[in-house]
Amino acid sequence: MIERILPACVASSAEYADPPGAVSRLHPGERAAVARASEGRRRTFATGRLCARRALDGLGVPAGPVLVGGSGEPLWPAGVAGAITHCDGYRAAAAARSTDLTGLGIDAEPHVPLPPGVLEAVALPHERVRLRALARSGPGLHWDTVLFSAKESVYKTWFPLTGRWLDFTQAELRFHPEPGPATTEGEFHARLLVDGPEVAGRTVRHFDGRWLVADGLVFTAVTV
């Protein structure tokens, strides 16, 4: 499903449940990363790595281990930009050659309202005003969760490019739904409120992405 909001140069793979035996197929280095995790976490991690190897295979890149960096980020092979996401009922990975994309972030979340207090922690005041306007024009969508997911995709794109933390309030998002009375997809624009990464000799000051609500899930993706 997430492939609907990714460009053609991106290879992706997804699972709606953890396949039997996924943990046993982990590379030793991957297995070590979750050695002390719960069984559920190990299964989720293993399915994400399974999807990552399929995505790499789709690019024609040898599907070796996707290890874990010091901040928990997936370490992709040289020459590849990629991202992994998982939530209840969905796991996915996406990858592209660095000659096509410099940065890539994806996220999926259940299409339900955020827990109380979360929106206030992740959204700027004027973002909340715009979400209320979107809710009036696009009822039936949980715009708070769309915003949360989009900011997760922004962060997953940002970190590999900078190696720095990006707070939820350090990117300002605007959503642009596709025209129609009951749209469930569109674009979004993220203006970075801190110094952005240098890409191809220029400072990146914003990220652009797409969002989709389908199958009871919210999907978002950012590409640079």
C-alpha positions as CSV (number, residue, x, y, z in Angstrom):
1,M,0.0,0.0,0.0
2,I,2.8,2.4,0.9
3,E,4.1,2.1,-2.7
4,R,1.2,4.3,-3.8
5,I,2.9,7.4,-2.3
6,L,6.5,6.5,-3.3
7,P,8.2,7.4,-6.6
8,A,9.0,4.7,-9.1
9,C,12.7,4.7,-8.2
10,V,11.9,3.4,-4.7
11,A,11.6,-0.4,-4.1
12,S,9.4,-1.4,-1.2
13,S,8.1,-4.4,0.6
14,A,5.4,-4.8,3.3
15,E,3.8,-7.4,5.6
16,Y,0.5,-7.1,7.5
17,A,1.7,-9.8,10.0
18,D,5.0,-11.4,11.1
19,P,5.7,-14.4,9.0
20,P,6.7,-17.6,10.8
21,G,10.4,-18.1,11.0
22,A,11.4,-14.5,10.4
23,V,13.4,-14.3,13.6
24,S,15.4,-17.4,12.6
25,R,16.4,-15.7,9.3
26,L,18.0,-12.7,11.0
27,H,21.7,-12.1,10.3
28,P,23.8,-12.7,13.5
29,G,24.5,-8.9,13.8
30,E,20.8,-8.1,13.4
31,R,19.9,-10.8,16.0
32,A,22.4,-9.3,18.5
33,A,20.6,-5.9,18.2
34,V,17.4,-7.4,19.7
35,A,18.9,-10.2,21.9
36,R,17.5,-8.6,25.0
37,A,14.2,-7.5,23.5
38,S,10.8,-9.1,24.1
39,E,9.6,-11.8,21.7
40,G,7.1,-9.5,20.1
41,R,9.8,-6.9,19.5
42,R,12.1,-9.5,17.9
43,R,9.3,-10.6,15.6
44,T,8.5,-7.0,14.6
45,F,12.2,-6.3,14.0
46,A,12.8,-9.4,12.0
47,T,9.8,-8.7,9.7
48,G,11.1,-5.2,9.1
49,R,14.5,-6.6,8.2
50,L,12.8,-9.2,5.9
51,C,11.1,-6.3,4.1
52,A,14.3,-4.4,3.9
53,R,16.1,-7.3,2.2
54,R,13.2,-7.6,-0.3
55,A,13.5,-3.9,-1.0
56,L,17.2,-4.1,-1.6
57,D,16.7,-7.1,-3.8
58,G,14.2,-5.0,-5.8
59,L,17.0,-2.5,-6.4
60,G,19.4,-5.3,-7.4
61,V,21.5,-4.6,-4.4
62,P,23.0,-7.6,-2.5
63,A,20.6,-8.1,0.4
64,G,23.1,-8.3,3.3
65,P,22.4,-7.4,6.9
66,V,20.7,-4.1,7.8
67,L,22.4,-3.4,11.2
68,V,21.4,-0.9,13.8
69,G,23.2,2.4,14.4
70,G,23.9,4.1,17.7
71,S,20.6,5.9,17.8
72,G,18.6,2.8,16.7
73,E,18.6,3.8,13.0
74,P,18.9,1.1,10.3
75,L,22.3,1.1,8.6
76,W,21.8,0.6,4.9
77,P,24.5,-0.5,2.4
78,A,26.6,2.2,0.9
79,G,24.9,3.9,-2.0
80,V,21.4,3.3,-0.6
81,A,18.8,5.5,1.2
82,G,16.1,3.7,3.0
83,A,13.7,3.5,5.9
84,I,11.7,1.0,7.9
85,T,8.4,1.4,9.7
86,H,6.2,-0.8,11.8
87,C,3.0,-0.4,13.7
88,D,0.1,-2.7,14.8
89,G,-0.8,-4.7,11.7
90,Y,1.8,-3.4,9.3
91,R,5.5,-3.5,8.7
92,A,7.3,-2.1,5.7
93,A,10.6,-1.0,4.3
94,A,11.6,1.2,1.3
95,A,14.9,1.8,-0.4
96,A,16.4,3.7,-3.3
97,R,19.8,4.2,-4.8
98,S,21.5,7.3,-3.6
99,T,21.9,8.4,-7.3
100,D,18.1,8.7,-7.4
101,L,17.3,9.9,-3.8
102,T,19.5,11.5,-1.2
103,G,17.0,11.0,1.6
104,L,14.0,8.8,2.2
105,G,11.6,8.4,5.2
106,I,8.4,6.4,5.6
107,D,6.0,5.8,8.4
108,A,2.7,4.0,9.1
109,E,0.3,4.4,12.0
110,P,-3.1,2.9,12.9
111,H,-5.8,5.4,11.7
112,V,-7.1,6.2,15.2
113,P,-6.9,9.4,17.2
114,L,-3.7,10.2,19.1
115,P,-3.8,9.5,22.9
116,P,-4.7,12.6,25.0
117,G,-1.9,15.1,25.2
118,V,0.2,13.8,22.3
119,L,-1.0,16.4,19.8
120,E,-0.1,19.2,22.1
121,A,3.4,17.8,22.4
122,V,4.1,17.3,18.7
123,A,2.2,20.1,17.0
124,L,2.9,23.8,16.8
125,P,-0.1,26.1,17.8
126,H,-0.7,27.2,14.2
127,E,-0.5,23.6,13.0
128,R,-3.3,22.7,15.4
129,V,-5.4,25.6,14.0
130,R,-4.9,24.3,10.5
131,L,-5.8,20.7,11.5
132,R,-9.1,22.0,12.9
133,A,-9.8,23.6,9.5
134,L,-8.8,20.4,7.7
135,A,-11.2,18.4,10.0
136,R,-14.1,20.6,9.0
137,S,-13.3,20.2,5.2
138,G,-12.3,16.5,5.5
139,P,-14.3,14.9,8.2
140,G,-13.7,11.3,9.0
141,L,-9.9,11.6,8.9
142,H,-7.8,11.7,12.1
143,W,-5.7,14.6,11.1
144,D,-3.8,14.5,14.3
145,T,-2.4,11.1,13.4
146,V,-1.7,12.1,9.9
147,L,0.4,15.0,11.3
148,F,2.2,12.7,13.8
149,S,3.0,10.2,11.0
150,A,4.3,12.9,8.7
151,K,6.6,14.3,11.3
152,E,7.9,10.7,11.9
153,S,8.7,10.5,8.2
154,V,10.4,13.9,8.3
155,Y,12.6,12.8,11.2
156,K,13.5,9.5,9.5
157,T,14.6,11.5,6.5
158,W,16.4,14.1,8.5
159,F,18.5,11.9,10.8
160,P,20.6,10.0,8.2
161,L,21.4,13.3,6.5
162,T,22.5,15.1,9.6
163,G,23.1,12.7,12.4
164,R,21.2,15.1,14.7
165,W,18.0,14.9,16.6
166,L,15.0,16.9,15.2
167,D,12.3,17.8,17.7
168,F,8.6,17.5,16.6
169,T,8.3,21.3,16.9
170,Q,11.3,22.0,14.7
171,A,9.4,21.3,11.5
172,E,6.2,23.1,10.5
173,L,3.9,21.1,8.3
174,R,1.2,22.1,5.9
175,F,-1.1,19.5,4.2
176,H,-2.6,19.7,0.8
177,P,-5.4,17.1,0.2
178,E,-6.2,15.9,-3.3
179,P,-9.3,17.6,-4.6
180,G,-12.6,15.8,-3.9
181,P,-15.4,15.6,-1.3
182,A,-13.9,12.6,0.5
183,T,-10.2,12.7,-0.3
184,T,-7.9,10.3,1.6
185,E,-4.6,11.3,0.2
186,G,-2.4,14.3,-0.8
187,E,0.9,16.1,-0.3
188,F,2.5,17.8,2.6
189,H,5.2,20.4,3.0
190,A,7.6,20.5,6.0
191,R,9.4,23.7,6.6
192,L,12.5,23.1,8.7
193,L,12.8,25.6,11.6
194,V,16.5,24.8,12.2
195,D,19.5,24.7,9.9
196,G,18.9,21.9,7.4
197,P,21.4,19.5,5.8
198,E,23.7,20.3,2.9
199,V,22.7,18.3,-0.2
200,A,24.4,18.7,-3.5
201,G,26.0,22.0,-2.4
202,R,22.9,23.6,-1.1
203,T,21.1,23.9,2.2
204,V,17.8,22.0,2.4
205,R,15.2,24.2,4.1
206,H,12.1,22.0,3.5
207,F,11.0,18.5,2.9
208,D,8.1,17.4,0.7
209,G,6.1,14.3,1.1
210,R,2.8,12.4,0.5
211,W,0.2,10.9,2.8
212,L,-2.5,8.3,2.4
213,V,-5.2,6.9,4.6
214,A,-6.3,3.4,3.6
215,D,-7.0,-0.1,5.1
216,G,-7.4,1.5,8.5
217,L,-3.8,2.9,8.4
218,V,-2.1,6.2,7.8
219,F,0.9,6.1,5.5
220,T,3.4,8.9,4.9
221,A,6.6,9.3,2.9
222,V,9.2,11.9,2.4
223,T,11.8,11.9,-0.4
224,V,14.8,14.2,-1.1
